[in-house]
Structure formats: structure tokens, C-alpha cells
Amino acid sequence: MEEYRRTKTTVSFINYHFVFCPRYRRKIFLDAKVEQRFKEMVHEIGESLKIQIIALECDKDHVHMFLNALPTFSPADIMAKIKGITSKQLREEFPHLRHLPSLWTRSYFVSTAGNVSSQTIKKYVEQQKTRG
């Protein structure tokens, strides 16, 4: 059974599926250390914003992310936080990314996942990595 999230003033069940890419479709995730650090950062950001990261997979040149958010954040807020923080930190920590003025494109795909179960989407996101 999927869990509704409760705050003092809201009851919600908001799942988003995001897909976004590095600038120029650079294959930054071929470096396993970059991928691992990116995932750690996203989980830390999620914790601080009370966003549940349900699934997160990086392909060589894009990211699939499925999360559950409270109604206090719009998809644009979530993307701004995740892209902003990870871009700055990854460029500071990995010398080969330093020359980039920014890590991510400004665009992204987002869709609400409605009543599709978290398990179904988690499975879909995880399968993206294994596809050609």
C-alpha cells in the first residue's frame, strides 16, 4: 500500500518522474566515481527537503529520477535545487569537470506518476540502465 504523506496542513501523494541531461550530452557518468557522488548528493538533498528518492539511475549521458515530494515544492523548485547543488559540488570535486560553466542543461522532462505504484516506476527506472 502506498503511503500518503502528512504535514500539519496537508495530506498528499505526489510522485514525479524526471529525466535530465548534462550539457552537450557529455558522458559524465562513464566515471563511476562521478555517478556514485552524484547519487549521494541527490539523496542528501532529498533528505534536507523531505523528498523521498524512490529510484535514481544514471545512464552515461542522462539521469532518470523518481521521487515523492511534499506539495511545498514545485517540480521547477526540485530541479533547481538538485541541479544547482550537484553542478557546483561535482565541478569542485572533480577536476575534469571544472572547466564547464555549468554541468546541466536548463531543460528537463517531468511527469507525474499519479497512481502508478512506486514499485512499477522503480522497476522501470532501474531497467533504463540495462537498455542499449
N, C-alpha and C positions, 0 to 999 in steps of 0.2 A: 504494500500500500504506500503510495506517495504521501509525503508529509507536507501539510500546509505549514507555512512559516507564520509565526505570530509575533507582533510587537504590541505595544500598549494600544495602538490605534488602528492596526491593520491585520488582516488575515490574507495571505497571498500564496500563490503558487506560480512563479514566473520563471520559465526556463528559456534561455537564449542559446542559439547555435551561432557561433561566429566563425568566419573564415577570413584571414588576413595574410598579407604577404610582405616580405622585406622589399625595400626599394629596388627597382630593376630586377625583381625576382632573383636576387642574389641567393645562392645556395648556402646560406649561413649555417643551416642545421646539419650539413655534412660533417661538421665538427661536433662530435658527441659532447664535448665539454660545454659548448655554447648551448646546445639543446638542454642539457641537464640543468645548467644555471638558469636558463630562461624559465624552465618548468618550476624550479624552486622559487624564483621571484614571483611568478604568477600565483603560486599557492600562498606566498607571504602577503601579496597584495589582496588576494581573496579573503584571507583571514582578517586583515585590517579593515576591510569594507563589509565584512559579514556576507561575503559572496561564497557560495559553495561551488567549487570547481569539481564537476562530476566527471568530465573526461577532457583530456588535453593531449593532443598528438601533434607532433611536428613532422611534416614531410620536408624534403630538402629545401624547398622554397616557399612553403606556406604553413599556416597553423590552423588546426581545427580545434575549437574550444566549445565545450558545452557546460553551461553553468546555471545555477539557480540564484536569482537575485531578489533582494527586497525591493518594494516599489519606490524606494527613495532614490534609486539611481536609474537614469535612462541608459539605453544601450550606448549612446554617444558618451555619457559620463564614464561608463565602464571601459570603453575603448580608449578614451583619453588617458585615464589613469594607467591602464596596463601598458599601452604603447609608450606613453611618456616616461614612466619609471624604467621599464625594461630597456628602452632605447638608450637612455642616459647611462644606466648602470652597465649594460653589456659593452657599450663603447668605452667606458672607463676601464673595465676589467679585461677586455680582450684587445691587445694592441692592433691586431689585423682588422678590427672594425673601427678603429679610432678616426680614420680619415673620412668616414661617412658623415655628412652633415646631419643626417637622421637615419635611423635604421629602418623604419616602416613607411609604407605609402600612407597617404591620408585616407585611402578608401578601405572599405571592409564590407563583407556580406554579413547580414544578421537576419535570423528568422526566429520567430517564437516557436517553441516546440509544443505549445498547447497541452493536450492531454496524452501525447505520446509518452510512453513510460521512459523514465530516466535510463533504465536498463537497455531499452531498444536503441536509444540515441548513443549511449556509451559504447554499445557494440558497434554501431555504425562508425563512430569516430575512430575507434580502435582499428577497425578494418581498413580505414583510409590509408594507414601506414603501409599495409601489406599489398596494396594495389599498385600496379605498374605505374 
